[in-house]
Amino acid sequence: MKRAQVLPDRKRPLIFAHRGSVTLAPENTMAAFKLAREWGIPGIELDVHHTLDGKLVVAHDDNFLRTAPFGNNGDGKNIEELNYDEIKNIDVGSFLDSKWRAQRPPLLEEVLEEFCPAMYVDIELKSSRVKKDVLPLLAAEKLKSMRKEICSSVTISSFNPFCAGRFRKIWRAMRGLYRKNNSGENLPEIPTAILWINSNELPLILRRGLGRLISGSEYLKPNFKHINKLSMFDYKKINNHIVIPWTVDDPALAEKLIKLGCDGIVTNNPREMMFLQ
C-alpha cells in the first residue's frame, strides 16, 4: 500500500521544537509553544497521554511528579488514572521558574487550534500497551472532529509500534468511511512514525528500529546516534523512508545529518537551527 506523504507542502528540512522551547520555557506548555512561534520555528513536537475520562493531555511523563514537584501533582498518580478536572489546574511551570507558575497542562485540541495550520505538529503518543490501548482511537477521533487544515498539519509518532500501527489502521479506516459518506471527499492523510534508541528502557527487539516492521509507519524518528551512511542507505534507498532524528542540538551535527539525507530534525535548540532553511 502506498505510504502517506510527510508534510509534503512544508519547507525542508522540517524543524520541530522539542516539547516547545524547553530551554527557556516549561516543556509541553502553551508558553513554550508560543515562544517557538515568536522565534519563527515552523514546527513543534509534543507528547500526549489520555486521562481516565478520555481527554488528551499534553505531557511527557506518565505523571506530574517531575514537572509539578511543589504541591498539587495528582498525588503522583499516572495521568491515565486521573480525570481531566484533577489535572487542569496543576502548575507545570514553577519547576522551571516561578514566573511560569500560571502554566497548566493543555489539552491537545487547544494546542492544535492555536498553532495549526500556521505551524506543523508532531504528536507523540505515550503508551506502553500492546493490547487494549484506547489512546490511538481517542487521538484519531479527536483529529477527525477538527478542521481538515489542522489534520493536514500533523504527524503521529510513538516509541510503541503497536500504538502507532493501530492509529494508522484506524485513521485509514476513518478516511475510507468518510469518503464513502461524503460524496468522494476525504480526510487528509496523517503519516505515522516510529521512534527508537538503543536503550535498556526499550525491549531488545525495538532498540534498532525493528518496530517499523510492526507499525508500517511512513517515516522514521531514530535517535541521532543511529544515523550514518550505512543506516541512511537502509532507511532511504532500500526502504524509501523519510528520516527525522532526535534530539539534535548541535548546529554542526544538524548540518551533517541533513547532508546525509535526513529530512528534518527534532531539537531543543530550534532558533540556532533555522539556518538550515
N, C-alpha and C positions, 0 to 999 in steps of 0.2 A: 504494500500500500504506500502511496506517495506520502512523504513526510510534509508536515506543515512547515511553512516558511517561518523564519525567526525575525520578526520586526523588519520586514523587507524594505519598508519605506524610510527607515531611520538611518541617519548618517553613521558610517563606520569610521573607526571602531566604536562599538557600543560601550558606554561608560556608565557603570552602576555605582552609586554611592552606597557603600555597605552599611545597612541599617540607618541610612541617613548620614549626617555629618558627625560621626561618632567621636571625633577628636575634639569637637568644640561644643557639642550639644548631646543631651542624653539619647542613647540609641533607641531606635524604633518609636520616636515621638514625633508629633506634628512639628515641633520646633526644629528637630534635626532635618526633617524633610523640607521644611520651608527654607532653612539655611542653604541646603543644596540647590534649591530653586533660585535663590538670590544669587548664588555663585554662577548660575547658568549651566549647572550639571544636567545633562539630558535625561538621566535615568536614576532610579533608586532601587535598592534591594531591601526587602523586609521579610519578617518571619511571622507566621500565623499559627495560632492554636485555636481549637474550638472550646467553648465553655460548656458547662453542664446543660444549659438551656439553648444550645445550638448557635450561639453568636460566634463570630470570627474576630478574635482579638489579636492585635499586632504586638507580639512579644517574642523574644528569643528563647528564654529558658522555659522549662516546664513549670516553674513557679516564680514568685517575685522576691525571693529571699535576697538575691544579689542586687536587684535594681530598686528595691524598696526596703532597705535594712533598718529604717528609723521609725518604725511604727506599724501602721496598717499594711500588711502584706499578704492578706488572705490566710493568716495563721500558718503560712508555709505550705498550704495545700497546693496541689497541682491545679493549673488553670482548668483542666477538664473536670475537676471536682467542684468548681465554683460557678455560680450563676453570674451573669454579667453585672447585676446590681451590686454584687460583692466585690467587683473589680473596678468599676468605672471611676471610683474616687481614690484609688491607690496612687500615691505620689511616687512616680518612677523617674523623677528628675533630680531630687535633692541628693541622691547618692553621688552625683557628679559635681553639683554646686548648688548652694541654697537658692540661687537666683532662678533655678529651674523647678522650684517646688510646685508650680502650677501645672506641670506636665502630667497627664494621665494616659493610661493605655488606650490608644484609639481603636476603633472598630475598622476593619478592612474597608468597608464601604465609605467611611469618612475620608480615608486617605485617597482612595481611587477617585472619588468625586472632586476632591480638592486639586489633585495633581494631574489627572489624565483628562484629555489626551496630550496636553502640552508636554508632559514627561512620560516616559515609559517605566514600567514597574515589574520587577521580578519578584514573584510571590513564592517564598519558600515555605512549603507545608511541613510543619513539625509533627512527625508521627513516628512511632516505633512499632506500630501494629502491623501484623501480617494479615490478620483476618478481622472482620467486624470493625473496620475503620470507617467512621462516618465523615471524617474530615474531607476526603475528596468529593463526596456528594454535596456536602454543605458548601464547599468552595464553588463547585460547578453551578449549584442552584443560585448562589448569590451573584455570580458573574452573569448568569442568564437573565437575571432580573435587572441588570444595569444596561446603560446605553451601549450600543454597538461600538461606538468610537472608543469607549473605555475598554471593552473586551479586546479590541484590536491593538491596545497599548500595553497588554500584559503578557507575561510568560509565567509558567508554573514550574517550580523545581522542588526537589526533595532529596535528602540522603536515602530515603526509603524508596526502593524501586517499586514496591508493591503499591505504595501510596501514589507515586507519580503515574504508574501504569493504570491504576484504577481511575484516576482523574481523566487521563487521556481517553480511556474507554467510555466513560460516562459522557464526556464532552462531545465525542464523536457521535454517540447515540442521540444526544440532545440536538446536535446540528442537523442530523438526518430527519428527526421528528419535526423540528421547527420548519425545515424546508418543505416537508410534506404538507404541513398545516398552514403555510403562509405563501401559497402561490409561487413556489420556486425560490423565494427569498431564503437567506441562510444566515446563521450565526457566524461570526468570524472564526477563523482558526485560532486556537491558543496553543502554541508549542510548549512542550514539556522538556525538562532537563533532569538528569541525574547528577548528584554531587558525590564526590568521594575524596578520601585522603587515606594514606597508609597509616592508620592509627588503630591502636588496640580498642578504641571506643566503638569501632565498627566490626561486624562479623568478618571473619577472614575472607570470605568469598566476595565481599563488597569493597575491599581495600584497594583493588586495582581497576575499579570501574566496570566490573562484570555485571553490576546492576543494570547497565544499559541494555543487556540482553533480556532482562526480565521486564523492564519498563517500556521498551520500544520507543524511547524518547527521541525527540527531534534534534536536540543539541546536548552538549556535554559541559559540565562545570567541574573539572578536576581542580584540586589544589595546584597552585602554580609549580610546585616541585615535581609534578608528574609530566611537565611539558619539556620535550626535547625533540630533536629532528625525527627520531625513530617513532616516538609516540604520535607526533603530528602526522606522520605518514600513515599510521594506522587509523587515527581518528578521521582525517580529512580525505586522503587519497583513496584509501581502501573502503572506508565506511561512509564517507561523504557527510560527516557530521560538522555542524557549527561548534566551535570550541570557545568557551568564555571562562578562563581560570579565575580563581580566587585565592587569597586576598592579596592583591598586587599593590604594594605601597611605594615601591622604588621606581621613579620615572625611567631610569636606565633599563631596569628589568622589564618594565611595561613595554618600552620600545622594542626590546629584543623579542618579547613574546609576540607582539604584533607582526614583526618581520618574519617570525617562524610560521605565521598563518593564523594566529588566534583572531577571532572576530570581535573581541571586546575583552573587558576586564571588570571584575568586581574589586573595589578599592576603598580603603579607609582614608585615602588621600586624594579625593576627586579633583580638587582645584588644581593640583600640580599635574594632573593627567590630561587636562584639556588641550595641551599642546599636540596631543595625538590626533586631534580632529582638525 
